[in-house]
Amino acid sequence: MLIDIDNYLIYNILYFICNEDLFQINIISKYLNLICSDTLFKKKIYKRIHPIIFNVLDNYCIKCNMNKRFQYSKLIEYGYNRCHHIT
């Protein structure tokens, strides 16, 4: 069923999914795993603008932010989100 949808549309949908869900989406099907493992897609996700993410303990989540260091001005500009990671 996913193969019937245009690849460009799937890439755009995955581009706007939060990082925590994006890490888990490759479990759904081999086709989505193939898309998520594409190096061009990974570069695009890594360089996209997204809000700062804090974990359950209100600490900066290194997993969801992909080891990025943000400036304080980006926190105000893009806001923040929460994830379910502990570390």
Secondary structure, 3 states (H helix, E strand, C coil): CHHHCCHHHHHHHHHCCCHHHHHHHCCCCHHHHHHHCCHHHHHHHHHCCCCEEECCCCCECCCCCCCCCCCHHHHHHHCEEECCCCC
